[in-house]
Amino acid sequence: MSSRGMTRAQMEARRRELERQREEQRRKQVKQQVMEAATAIERELLNLASEGQAAWVHEEVAAITEVVESVKSAPADSNIDAVFEEIQHERAKTMQLDFTAEERKDEKQREKWVSEAAALGLKLELEARLEDLTYHANKETMKRLIRISSDLVNKAVNGELQTLSEEISSVRKKALEAHEADEKQAVDEELRREILTALIKTMRELGFAVGKPTVVKETGAVALIGTMSSGRSIRFDVDLSGQMEFDMNGFLERKCADHLDEVLGLLETNYNIQSGPVQHNWKNPDKISKGSKGFPTGGNTRTMGGGQG
């Protein structure tokens, strides 16, 4: 009797060979799938670029492209299953890029619209502020800022948004400073006008003929001169802070002080303009000065600094 067959050892060896062959075939198939997925990704990225969408997702495109190149050049003995998993993940991300690009495009458009509105709103705000200004220097500052705001509108239209918010804030801050400076100057000028009006009335009550107020170019102060029939005169220089400098001509020292006290007494009694201590300039005994404080005609009180004559 005879028999044919394979020993256990032969069977195990054959099993291993069959498994190796099948594994090799499987790896070839997976490798083919990997290459097909890589090709599909490259095609989808090209389509994205041709449609003008790639710019919105350029970082993602660069990263996916890097992975695809790495996969295509993977060594033959690499872990093909890990490579397959990686390429499928990248393909899934690629399939979402079109949606992501549209989202970002819409978001960028919204950001651009908001920035355009902010820049244009600033320009309109500055033009309105310009109408409120009184003094030349402040008007020129505001006009310069309006020109800058026009440039910011153009930057917004062109999509140059990186530093736009900070630039808008900076221009608005400078505009507010110019507006506040103009307001302060206007209040100071109004105060000086009221002080001069009170001085004119007071000097006339005391018998002085009062000339027209004139601006002293060198100092910016307003000078007011009152003259008596005897030829003696008193001059007041009033600066923007309300500080007054007195210069009395032709009065003896005692008479000088008496007339000055009369003027200042009436200012305080009739117009609520209070004066600080007299400060003498000993180089010229006839020239003295005082600091004045308060608004005339019962306004709010504030303190002015005394000055040297």
C-alpha positions, 0 to 999 in steps of 0.5 A: 500500500502506498500514500501521497501527501505533504508533511506538516513542515512542508505544509507550513512552508507552503502556507508561509509562501502563499501568505507572502505572495498574497501580502505582496499582492495586497501591498501592490494593490494598496500602493496602486490605491495610494498613487490613485489617491495622490493623483486625485488630490493633485487634480483637485488642487489644480481645479481649485487653483484654476477656479481662483480658490487656492489663494484662500487656502494656500497654507492648507494646499502647501501642506497637502502637496508636501504630504502627497510628494512624500507619499509618492516617494515612499520607499518600497518597504515602508508601512503601506497601510500607514501611507494609505491611511495618511493619503486618504486623510489628506484627500478628505481634507482636499475635498473640504477645501472648496467649502473652506475657501468660500467661507474664508472668502465671505469672511474676508469680504465681510471684514473688508466691508466693515473696514471700509465702513470704519474708514469712511465713518472716520472721514465723515466724522472729521469733516463734521468736526472741521465745521465746529472748529474756529481757529486756523491752526486747528482747522489745518490740522483737521484738514490734514487728518481728513486727507489721511482718512481718505487714504485709509478709505482707499486702503480698505477698498484695496483690502489692505487691512492689516494695520487699518484699525490701529491707523483709524484709532490713531487718526481719531485720537489726533482729531479729538486732541485738535477739537479739544484744543480748539474748544479750550482756545475758544473758552480762553478767548471768551474769558479774555473778551469778558475781562476786556469788556469789564475793564472797558466799563470799569475804566470809563466809570473812573473817567478814563477815555478807553481806546480800541483793544489791540493785539500785541503781535510779540506776545499774543496778549490784547492791550487796552489803554485808558487815558485821563484828561490830565494825560495820565494813562493806564495800560492793561495787557490780558493774555489768553490765560486771563492774566493781566499786566498793568502799566501806569504812566504819569501817576505818582507811586501812591496815586498809581496804587490808589487808581489801580485799587479803584479799578480792581475793586470795581472789577471785583464788585461789579463783574466778579473778577478777583485779583491776586496780590500785586507783584512789583517789577522793581526795575520799573516801579511804575509797572506792576502786574496781577493775576486775575481769576474768575469769569465776569458776570457771575460765571464759574470760578477758576484760578489764574496764575499771577505774572511778573510785570 
